[in-house]
Amino acid sequence: IYGGFRAIATYSSSDGRWKKNIEPLTSSLDKIMGLQGVSYDWKTEEYPDFGLTEGKQIGLVAQEVEKVLPELVSEDKDGYKAVSYTKLTAVLVEAVKELKAENERQKSENERQQVELEELRAFIKELKS
């Protein structure tokens, strides 16, 4: 399909019974950090038969995504590349989990340092008296 379409709901096949060699994604945050979100306008005048929409768009450039996450990029018979934004969701989920884990580590470290600071303050107060 060239151009846009609207749907009430879409689903992607994902039943575990169809899958093998399942492995967790790793370094997802690093991969997301390697991507650059951009705004752009389609070259509608150069590609009038592609159904490209007018106006400012946002997204990713397939050639750039391919360098970081080649699994998300496909190429048609004419060499035009496309990004599977649906597949990007799994990487984003894992990146959020990595950020949450880092946040939890930092909170724990902050709490430990807060206890040490209170102990130091109490020690200094004791020395002064």
Steps between C-alpha positions, in 0.01 A plus 500: 500500500633842410354781707322503829220290636289504815401206711318451827751238612783303350680198636832343410539124518714423803400161638790336680411166348620629163836618632835335566842618611335756728758721672457813709603830345811654652653847494168638384561843651832530315323411177225753558763762577653421159179602322409852396138608484448755224235721349476520122282558197445230240625572147144480369582677174778250417291196595140591409385138466618388845207647693730705723313743722555874504619688804754455776567140602699346785681171506832333436717463189514133398866513393595634843286244685658224293843584645374447856209255471508332159220264608258794485571589137366338186566578135261468209580380147591855395744549789279730708537438872234494770510493880282268706391735775304208646821306563657809653252465787684196642828692504331797669346273764841357587659847499238622749573198720873582486426861599280378788776269625753785481257729682453239774880464536537876528218525756661228709839671479341832591331347803829340611679834464221676690547260792878558494444875492269484801754286685775753418283789617427318825871425546598863438230620738632260763857626451387860542326433829 
